[in-house]
């Protein structure tokens, strides 16, 4: 995206300069300006198409990767007795951390590809700030377990509850979906219009009825 962004800038400048040359120059300079104008405008068009296509693909990936933070985190955390060992807690944190960094890298890539005048830059920066806050929380918990393992052993249920609340929070996901709409992404989710817990209960009841419980 960044390459196409610079390509748009450079080809636009060349297009404008060659257009001015075609208007004001005479003789063979005018013919040369027209030739450059055609090539520059074609390059400008190609860069624009590539830029928009790659941006849409990147936004779609960000939505999907954000969704995976919750699903992969829940799969790693699931424990019937709502307790977990420190080893499992660290494993859950590593999985969440890894997924967050995937989104973080792509959000930064998107920001680098957005022009300064684009109104969508504001919401993208807001999401980046939220990821920064969440990554800090993850690092704080990881540091606590590593620095004070004895204390952490006595706090496994509290750690579980904190991780459960962290993973269950879909605020970042909804923000990313809102951002994606502004970039004309067609990725959709029922969580945008239906309460997550209500949706989860309805899906669970539907499956439960199929089991004849």
C-alpha positions in Angstrom: 0.0 0.0 0.0 2.8 2.4 0.9 4.4 1.8 -2.5 1.2 2.5 -4.3 0.6 5.6 -2.2 4.0 7.0 -3.3 3.2 5.9 -6.9 0.0 7.9 -6.8 1.8 11.0 -5.6 4.7 10.8 -8.1 2.5 9.9 -11.1 0.0 12.7 -10.2 2.9 15.2 -10.1 4.2 14.0 -13.4 0.7 14.1 -14.9 0.2 17.7 -13.8 3.6 18.9 -15.0 3.2 17.2 -18.4 -0.3 18.6 -18.8 1.1 22.1 -18.1 3.9 21.4 -20.6 1.4 20.3 -23.2 -0.5 23.5 -22.8 2.4 26.0 -22.6 5.2 24.4 -24.7 5.4 24.4 -28.4 6.9 22.3 -31.1 8.5 18.9 -30.1 8.4 19.8 -26.4 4.6 19.8 -26.7 4.6 16.4 -28.4 6.9 15.0 -25.7 4.7 16.5 -22.9 1.6 14.8 -24.5 3.5 11.4 -24.6 4.5 11.7 -21.0 1.0 12.8 -20.0 -0.5 9.7 -21.4 1.9 7.3 -19.7 1.8 9.2 -16.4 -2.0 9.2 -16.4 -2.1 5.5 -17.1 0.3 4.9 -14.2 -1.7 7.1 -12.0 -4.9 5.1 -12.8 -3.1 1.7 -12.2 -1.7 2.9 -8.8 -5.1 4.1 -7.7 -6.8 0.8 -8.6 -4.0 -1.2 -6.8 -4.1 1.1 -3.8 -7.9 0.7 -3.3 -7.8 -3.1 -3.9 -4.9 -3.7 -1.4 -6.5 -1.3 1.1 -9.8 -3.2 1.1 -8.0 -6.5 1.4 -6.0 -5.2 4.3 -9.1 -3.9 6.1 -10.9 -7.2 5.7 -7.9 -9.0 7.1 -7.9 -6.7 10.2 -11.5 -7.5 10.9 -10.9 -11.2 10.6 -7.7 -11.1 12.7 -9.5 -9.0 15.4 -12.3 -11.6 15.6 -9.6 -14.3 16.0 -8.3 -12.6 19.2 -11.6 -13.5 20.9 -12.1 -17.0 19.4 -8.5 -18.2 19.8 -8.3 -16.7 23.3 -11.5 -18.4 24.4 -10.4 -21.8 23.0 -7.1 -21.5 24.9 -8.7 -20.3 28.2 -11.7 -22.6 28.4 -11.8 -24.3 31.8 -14.9 -25.8 33.3 -13.8 -25.1 36.9 -12.8 -21.5 36.1 -9.3 -22.0 37.4 -6.1 -22.5 35.6 -2.4 -23.1 36.1 0.2 -20.4 35.6 1.5 -22.4 32.6 -1.9 -22.3 31.0 -2.3 -18.6 31.8 1.0 -17.8 30.1 0.0 -19.9 27.1 -3.3 -17.9 26.8 -1.4 -14.6 27.1 1.0 -15.7 24.4 -1.8 -16.6 22.1 -3.7 -13.3 22.7 -0.4 -11.3 22.4 0.4 -12.9 19.1 -3.0 -12.2 17.7 -2.9 -8.6 18.9 0.4 -8.0 17.2 -1.0 -9.3 13.9 -3.7 -6.7 14.1 -1.2 -4.0 15.4 1.1 -4.5 12.5 -1.7 -4.3 9.9 -3.3 -1.2 11.5 0.1 0.5 11.3 0.4 -0.6 7.7 -3.0 0.8 7.0 -2.1 4.1 8.7 1.0 4.4 6.5 -1.2 3.9 3.5 -3.8 6.5 4.4 -3.3 10.0 3.0 -3.1 12.9 5.6 -6.4 14.4 4.4 -8.4 11.1 4.7 -11.1 11.6 7.4 -10.8 7.8 8.2 -7.4 8.3 9.6 -8.9 9.5 12.9 -10.8 6.3 13.7 -7.9 4.2 12.6 -5.6 6.0 15.0 -8.2 5.5 17.8 -8.1 1.7 17.1 -4.3 1.7 17.2 -4.5 3.5 20.6 -6.9 0.9 21.9 -4.5 -1.9 20.8 -1.7 -0.1 22.6 -3.7 0.0 25.8 -4.7 -3.7 25.5 -1.1 -4.8 24.7 0.1 -2.9 27.8 -2.5 -4.8 30.0 -1.2 -8.1 28.5 2.4 -7.2 29.2 1.6 -6.1 32.8 -0.1 -9.5 33.5 2.8 -11.4 31.9 5.3 -9.4 33.9 3.4 -10.1 37.2 3.4 -13.8 36.6 7.1 -13.8 35.6 8.3 -11.5 38.4 6.1 -12.8 41.3 5.3 -16.5 40.5 4.6 -17.4 44.1 2.0 -14.6 44.4 0.6 -15.4 41.0 0.0 -19.0 42.1 -2.4 -17.8 44.8 -4.2 -15.5 42.3 -5.0 -18.1 39.5 -8.7 -17.6 39.9 -8.4 -13.9 39.7 -6.1 -14.2 36.7 -8.7 -16.4 35.1 -11.5 -13.9 35.7 -9.3 -11.0 34.3 -8.4 -13.0 31.2 -12.0 -14.1 30.7 -13.3 -10.5 30.9 -10.5 -9.4 28.6 -11.3 -12.0 26.0 -15.1 -11.6 26.3 -14.9 -7.9 25.6 -15.8 -7.3 21.9 -15.4 -3.5 22.0 -12.3 -3.6 19.8 -14.0 -5.9 17.3 -17.0 -3.6 17.0 -14.7 -0.6 16.5 -12.8 -2.4 13.8 -16.1 -3.3 12.1 -17.2 0.3 12.2 -13.9 1.4 10.7 -14.2 -1.3 8.0 -17.6 0.1 7.0 -16.0 3.5 6.3 -13.5 1.7 4.0 -16.4 0.0 2.2 -15.6 -3.4 3.5 -18.4 -6.0 3.1 -17.4 -8.1 6.1 -20.4 -8.2 8.4 -21.3 -9.6 11.8 -24.5 -10.0 13.8 -22.7 -8.6 16.8 -23.1 -5.2 15.2 -26.8 -5.2 15.6 -27.5 -7.9 18.2 -26.3 -8.1 21.8 -23.5 -10.6 21.9 -24.7 -12.5 25.0 -28.2 -12.6 23.5 -26.9 -13.9 20.2 -24.7 -16.5 22.0 -27.8 -17.7 24.0 -29.9 -18.0 20.9 -27.3 -20.0 19.1 -26.7 -22.2 22.1 -30.5 -22.9 22.4 -30.8 -23.7 18.7 -28.0 -26.3 19.0 -29.4 -27.6 22.3 -32.8 -28.2 20.7 -31.2 -30.3 18.0 -29.8 -32.6 20.6 -33.3 -33.1 22.1 -32.2 -32.2 25.6 
